[in-house]
């Protein structure tokens, strides 16, 4: 990802990571193989370890638990992401009760995709004296993807149902020396439906829906039940040309092919395409590699450009 992040080792359903100056041990169900480094080195390296709670692994409490400090460290700290083409932003990190720290480093490949294609759309708009491309980030968390789009010159709308997370994302914007992102605290499905009714369109749409979730007014989200409708709404508000879409899924059991089929159906794309198709569709896995070279697959993506 960047010099401020490293997957040191993974195995035994755990991962040892470094975020800036601090190292931590977190559960990782997908790391089913053996650790490369000895347990003693894990213990000596880590500043903190996440201890799963009683509800860990249950719907709605998949990642709940507490942190055990092993060495002195700050409660909050800042890292910088530096990518290609001049992409750079800063992120405030911190220990949460859901094993997360404020960033998913495997998403760097998506950030690069978003920055690259948004930059191209922004340059095209400027050359033709048109408004900046509009990019919508749904389920936007702490906003790394929003920052990538904003840094590329887009007019960005950042939406999440959790107000505290949107506040965190706003802090990341300020830390990165950016401004002008539109912040929305709302249920993603409600927002997308309303935008479709109003005929509003975006040149870029990013979405990273959770397996389970709740809107600010108690709306329930279950990925298996809602993904089809969500993608149909996205298809209705994505510009028919000179646009892109990035879908990311963490749900266990979802494959790149499954995600691609959902996208093809929602957008009315043929299930078999050739090199002459007026769109580009790609899918795959996002993974991190540890020091020994082991690949840890963490999510699947589907990207559409037309």
C-alpha positions as CSV (number, residue, x, y, z in Angstrom):
1,X,0.0,0.0,0.0
2,X,2.6,2.6,1.2
3,X,5.5,2.9,3.5
4,X,3.1,3.7,6.3
5,X,1.5,0.3,6.2
6,X,2.9,-3.3,6.2
7,X,1.4,-6.7,6.6
8,X,4.3,-8.3,8.5
9,X,2.9,-11.8,8.9
10,X,-0.4,-13.7,8.8
11,X,-1.6,-17.1,9.8
12,X,-3.4,-19.0,12.6
13,X,-6.5,-16.8,11.8
14,X,-4.6,-13.6,12.8
15,X,-2.6,-10.9,11.1
16,X,0.3,-8.8,12.3
17,X,0.3,-5.4,10.8
18,X,2.2,-2.1,11.0
19,X,0.3,1.2,10.6
20,X,2.8,4.0,10.8
21,X,4.8,3.6,14.0
22,X,2.5,1.1,15.6
23,X,2.1,-2.7,15.1
24,X,-1.0,-4.7,16.0
25,X,-2.4,-8.2,16.0
26,X,-6.0,-8.6,14.7
27,X,-8.2,-11.6,14.0
28,X,-8.3,-12.6,10.4
29,X,-10.6,-15.7,9.7
30,X,-9.2,-16.0,6.1
31,X,-5.6,-16.6,7.3
32,X,-6.1,-20.3,7.9
33,X,-2.5,-21.3,7.2
34,X,0.4,-21.3,9.7
35,X,2.3,-18.2,10.8
36,X,5.7,-17.8,9.4
37,X,7.2,-15.9,12.3
38,X,7.3,-17.4,15.8
39,X,4.7,-16.4,18.4
40,X,7.5,-14.8,20.4
41,X,8.3,-12.4,17.6
42,X,4.6,-11.5,17.2
43,X,4.4,-10.7,20.9
44,X,7.6,-8.6,20.8
45,X,6.6,-6.7,17.7
46,X,3.0,-5.8,18.6
47,X,1.9,-2.6,20.5
48,X,-1.6,-3.9,20.9
49,X,-3.8,-7.0,20.3
50,X,-7.5,-7.2,19.6
51,X,-9.4,-9.6,21.8
52,X,-12.7,-10.8,20.3
53,X,-15.8,-10.4,22.5
54,X,-18.5,-12.8,23.2
55,X,-20.5,-11.7,20.1
56,X,-17.6,-12.0,17.7
57,X,-18.6,-13.7,14.5
58,X,-22.4,-13.1,15.0
59,X,-24.5,-11.0,12.7
60,X,-24.1,-7.3,13.7
61,X,-21.3,-8.1,16.1
62,X,-18.9,-9.7,13.7
63,X,-15.9,-7.7,14.9
64,X,-16.8,-6.7,18.4
65,X,-14.2,-6.9,21.2
66,X,-11.5,-5.0,23.1
67,X,-7.8,-4.0,22.6
68,X,-5.1,-5.2,25.0
69,X,-2.1,-2.8,25.1
70,X,1.3,-4.6,25.0
71,X,3.5,-1.5,24.6
72,X,3.0,2.2,24.9
73,X,1.2,3.9,22.0
74,X,-1.1,6.8,21.2
75,X,-4.8,6.4,21.1
76,X,-4.9,8.3,17.7
77,X,-2.3,8.9,15.1
78,X,-1.9,9.9,11.4
79,X,-0.6,8.1,8.4
80,X,0.0,9.2,4.8
81,X,-1.0,7.4,1.7
82,X,1.2,8.2,-1.3
83,X,0.2,6.6,-4.6
84,X,0.9,7.1,-8.3
85,X,0.3,10.1,-10.4
86,X,0.5,12.5,-7.5
87,X,-2.2,10.9,-5.3
88,X,-1.6,11.7,-1.6
89,X,-3.7,12.1,1.4
90,X,-3.6,11.6,5.2
91,X,-5.7,9.5,7.4
92,X,-6.3,9.7,11.2
93,X,-6.3,6.3,12.7
94,X,-7.5,5.0,16.1
95,X,-8.5,1.8,17.9
96,X,-12.2,1.1,17.8
97,X,-14.3,-1.5,19.5
98,X,-14.9,-3.3,16.2
99,X,-11.2,-4.2,15.5
100,X,-11.0,-1.6,12.8
101,X,-8.5,1.4,12.9
102,X,-10.0,3.7,10.2
103,X,-8.6,2.3,7.0
104,X,-8.7,-0.9,4.9
105,X,-5.2,-0.9,3.3
106,X,-6.1,-3.5,0.7
107,X,-8.3,-0.9,-0.9
108,X,-5.3,1.0,-2.2
109,X,-5.8,-0.6,-5.7
110,X,-9.3,0.8,-5.8
111,X,-8.1,4.2,-4.7
112,X,-5.6,4.2,-7.6
113,X,-8.4,3.2,-10.0
114,X,-10.7,5.9,-8.8
115,X,-8.0,8.6,-8.9
116,X,-6.8,7.6,-12.4
117,X,-10.2,7.5,-14.0
118,X,-11.6,10.6,-12.1
119,X,-8.5,12.5,-13.2
120,X,-9.2,11.6,-16.8
121,X,-12.8,12.7,-16.5
122,X,-11.8,15.9,-14.9
123,X,-9.3,16.7,-17.6
124,X,-11.9,16.0,-20.3
125,X,-14.5,18.2,-18.5
126,X,-12.0,21.1,-18.2
127,X,-11.0,20.8,-21.9
128,X,-14.7,20.9,-22.9
129,X,-15.5,23.7,-20.4
130,X,-18.0,21.4,-18.6
131,X,-18.6,21.1,-14.8
132,X,-16.4,18.8,-12.8
133,X,-17.3,15.2,-12.8
134,X,-19.7,14.2,-9.9
135,X,-18.6,11.2,-7.8
136,X,-20.8,9.5,-5.2
137,X,-19.3,7.4,-2.5
138,X,-21.9,5.2,-0.8
139,X,-21.1,3.3,2.5
140,X,-18.1,5.7,2.5
141,X,-16.6,5.0,6.0
142,X,-13.7,7.3,6.8
143,X,-13.4,8.5,3.3
144,X,-10.2,7.3,1.6
145,X,-12.0,6.7,-1.7
146,X,-13.7,10.1,-1.3
147,X,-10.3,11.8,-0.9
148,X,-8.9,10.0,-3.9
149,X,-11.8,11.3,-6.1
150,X,-11.6,14.8,-4.6
151,X,-7.8,15.0,-5.1
152,X,-8.5,14.0,-8.8
153,X,-10.7,17.1,-9.3
154,X,-14.2,15.7,-8.7
155,X,-17.3,17.2,-7.1
156,X,-17.7,14.5,-4.3
157,X,-20.7,13.4,-2.3
158,X,-19.7,11.2,0.7
159,X,-22.5,9.2,2.3
160,X,-22.5,7.0,5.4
161,X,-25.3,6.2,7.9
162,X,-23.1,6.7,10.9
163,X,-22.6,10.4,11.9
164,X,-19.4,9.7,13.9
165,X,-17.8,8.0,10.9
166,X,-18.7,11.0,8.6
167,X,-17.1,13.3,11.2
168,X,-14.0,11.1,11.1
169,X,-14.0,11.4,7.3
170,X,-14.3,15.2,7.5
171,X,-11.2,15.2,9.7
172,X,-9.3,13.2,7.1
173,X,-10.3,15.8,4.5
174,X,-8.9,18.6,6.7
175,X,-5.7,16.6,7.4
176,X,-5.2,16.1,3.7
177,X,-5.5,19.8,2.8
178,X,-8.7,19.2,0.8
179,X,-12.1,20.8,1.0
180,X,-15.5,20.9,-0.6
181,X,-16.7,17.4,-0.1
182,X,-20.5,17.2,0.4
183,X,-21.2,15.2,3.6
184,X,-24.5,13.2,3.9
185,X,-25.6,11.1,6.9
186,X,-28.4,8.9,5.5
187,X,-29.4,5.4,4.5
188,X,-27.7,4.6,1.2
189,X,-30.7,2.9,-0.3
190,X,-33.0,5.7,0.5
191,X,-30.6,8.2,-1.0
192,X,-30.0,6.2,-4.2
193,X,-33.7,5.8,-4.7
194,X,-34.4,9.5,-4.3
195,X,-31.6,10.4,-6.7
196,X,-33.0,8.0,-9.3
197,X,-36.5,9.6,-8.9
198,X,-35.0,13.1,-9.3
199,X,-33.0,12.1,-12.4
200,X,-29.7,13.0,-10.9
201,X,-26.7,11.3,-12.4
202,X,-23.0,10.8,-11.4
203,X,-19.9,10.2,-13.5
204,X,-18.5,8.0,-10.8
205,X,-20.1,5.8,-8.1
206,X,-18.2,3.9,-5.4
207,X,-19.9,1.5,-3.0
208,X,-18.6,-0.8,-0.3
209,X,-21.7,-2.2,1.3
210,X,-21.4,-4.2,4.6
211,X,-22.8,-7.7,5.1
212,X,-25.2,-6.2,7.7
213,X,-26.0,-2.7,8.7
214,X,-28.5,-0.1,9.9
215,X,-29.4,3.3,8.7
216,X,-29.7,6.4,10.9
217,X,-33.4,5.8,11.4
218,X,-33.1,2.1,12.0
219,X,-33.3,1.0,8.4
220,X,-32.0,-2.6,8.1
221,X,-29.5,-3.7,5.5
222,X,-28.7,-7.3,4.7
223,X,-26.3,-7.7,1.7
224,X,-27.9,-10.9,0.4
225,X,-31.3,-9.3,0.3
226,X,-30.5,-5.7,-0.8
227,X,-27.6,-5.9,-3.2
228,X,-29.7,-6.5,-6.3
229,X,-31.9,-3.5,-5.7
230,X,-28.9,-1.4,-4.7
231,X,-27.2,-2.1,-8.0
232,X,-30.3,-1.3,-9.9
233,X,-30.5,2.1,-8.2
234,X,-26.8,2.6,-9.0
235,X,-27.4,1.7,-12.6
236,X,-30.1,4.3,-12.8
237,X,-27.9,7.2,-11.5
238,X,-24.6,6.4,-13.2
239,X,-24.1,8.4,-16.4
240,X,-24.5,6.2,-19.5
241,X,-21.0,7.2,-20.9
242,X,-17.8,8.7,-19.7
243,X,-18.4,7.2,-16.2
244,X,-17.2,4.5,-13.9
245,X,-18.4,2.3,-11.0
246,X,-16.5,0.5,-8.3
247,X,-18.2,-2.2,-6.2
248,X,-16.4,-3.8,-3.3
249,X,-17.7,-6.7,-1.2
250,X,-16.2,-8.2,1.9
251,X,-19.0,-10.8,2.6
252,X,-17.7,-14.4,2.9
253,X,-19.0,-16.6,0.2
254,X,-19.2,-13.8,-2.5
255,X,-16.9,-14.4,-5.4
256,X,-15.7,-12.0,-8.2
257,X,-17.9,-13.9,-10.7
258,X,-21.0,-13.6,-8.5
259,X,-20.4,-9.8,-8.1
260,X,-19.8,-9.5,-11.9
261,X,-23.1,-11.3,-12.7
262,X,-25.0,-9.0,-10.3
263,X,-23.5,-5.9,-12.0
264,X,-24.1,-7.2,-15.6
265,X,-27.8,-7.9,-14.8
266,X,-28.3,-4.5,-13.1
267,X,-26.7,-2.6,-15.9
268,X,-28.2,-4.7,-18.7
269,X,-24.8,-5.8,-19.9
270,X,-24.4,-9.0,-22.0
271,X,-23.1,-12.0,-20.1
272,X,-20.5,-12.6,-22.8
273,X,-18.5,-9.7,-24.2
274,X,-15.7,-9.2,-26.6
275,X,-13.0,-6.6,-27.2
276,X,-15.4,-4.4,-29.2
277,X,-17.9,-3.8,-26.3
278,X,-18.5,-0.2,-25.4
279,X,-17.6,-0.8,-21.8
280,X,-14.9,-2.4,-19.7
281,X,-15.8,-4.7,-16.9
282,X,-13.3,-6.3,-14.6
283,X,-13.5,-8.3,-11.4
284,X,-11.1,-9.9,-9.0
285,X,-9.8,-10.1,-5.4
286,X,-8.0,-7.5,-3.3
287,X,-5.2,-9.0,-1.3
288,X,-2.2,-8.1,0.8
289,X,1.1,-9.9,0.9
290,X,3.2,-10.3,4.0
291,X,6.9,-10.3,4.3
292,X,7.3,-13.9,3.4
293,X,5.1,-13.5,0.3
294,X,1.9,-15.1,1.5
295,X,-1.2,-13.6,-0.2
296,X,-4.1,-12.8,2.1
297,X,-7.3,-12.3,0.0
298,X,-9.6,-9.9,1.8
299,X,-12.4,-8.6,-0.5
300,X,-13.7,-8.9,-4.1
301,X,-14.2,-6.0,-6.5
302,X,-16.2,-5.3,-9.7
303,X,-15.2,-2.2,-11.8
304,X,-17.2,-0.9,-14.7
305,X,-16.0,1.8,-17.1
306,X,-18.0,3.1,-20.1
